[in-house]
């Protein structure tokens, strides 16, 4: 199956690398387009894939179009390319906030559309991608899409009405986690730890704790209680976090990012 990456950037490269290094590498043939011939040549040489600047040609040669452009570019570009889309094609969009109905309409109502929201850990194949089906999507097309993004981490299919919430949580979430790691590292430095040691302790602690949640399938509150011994150190730290309203602040961060995702749709 031929995948055309339209608008080759960091996420497009992550997907290309993930597929080429996965067990499904022989199932897909990857091509890409970018804005300049010089960049296309550089990508071709670095990744050993076909990369050029002709979007029309990419559509003609591809079964799946991976749309990796900025949201504000989607309408103009898709309307321009609309006559080139075919009924048996699939558009996989990573454009934040742009709905499947918008994408389907702008592209001429021929190709099926699946909207996705991957996050940046996809770059190291530890990502989280949420997907939702748009008009005319078949079950087999969704399975192929899950296979593509599954090469970069975990996937989950949700209703489109939940996509803004997913954007605020997993799409923007890595930034919240980096801020938490930075803050914990600063605390370690304050207590006299070398910065590189403090950062390692903070990052590995978050990584290990996340794996505990994923692998044990236990509610985070129960895992928290396992660490919190009576009259121990942890309860004092938790009290300080509650006094600082960390819990509600993180909830507000997700809600604010989701609201922003909704408002961006009005500007598309």
Secondary structure, DSSP 8 states (H G I E B T S, - for coil): -EEEEES-SHHHHHHHHHHHTSTTGGG-EEEEE-S-HHHHHHHHHHH-SEEES-HHHHHHH-SEEEE-S-HHHHHHHHHHHGGG--TT-EEEE--TT--HHHHHHHTTS-SEEEEEE--GGGGGT-EEEEEEE-TT--HHHHHHHHHHHHTTEEEEE--GGGHHHHIIIIIHHHHHHHHHHHHHHHHHHHTT--HHHHHHHHHHHHHHHHHHHHHH---HHHHHHHH--TTSHHHHHHHHHHHTTHHHHHHHHHHHHHHHHHHHHHH-
